[in-house]
Structures are given as C-alpha cells and as structure tokens.
Amino acid sequence: MKNLSTTGYKKNSPDKDRPYNVIPSGDITMKNVDFPVLGIDNEGNSKLMEPGEDYSFPGNTVLEFKLGTKNKSKIYNKIFKK
C-alpha cells in the first residue's frame, strides 16, 4: 500500500513531509505532531485531529491528510477502493 507509515506526521518521522500517510491502525496519537491533521478511516469515519491528543477510529486503517492536501476524495477512493 502506497505511503504506509507507522510514524505519520511526528516531528522525527521520515514521512512527515508527505501530503498523506496511511496508518495501519485505528489508534492514532498526535503527540509530537505540530499541526492539525484530518484522519479518515477505512469505514469512512473522519476526525480533525489536534496536536498532542490521542484518537481512536472504528476502522483498522486511517488515512491522514495535511489540511491543504487537494483531491482527498480521489486519494481515499484509490487507497480504500470505494
């Protein structure tokens, strides 16, 4: 799966500069992340995630977007084949 990441947008992550990351978990921590991130799980649930907080999604994979990312729906459909 393209852009698979276990560290997402954390300050020390090698994936922090990507427009989106695919996290193989429904549990997301925003600790050590400096900016808000939009998360959408494989079941279509979405949350605006704020720095420093922890989040839990019903799905088992979360697509994370930087807020300025374009074509979110197209990327979501490509990743989750909806």
Secondary structure, DSSP 4 states (H G I P E B T S, - for coil): -TTB-SSTT-TT-TTTTSSEEEESSSEEE-TT--S-EEEEETTS-EEEEPTT-EEE-SSS-EEEEETT-S-HHHHHHHHH--
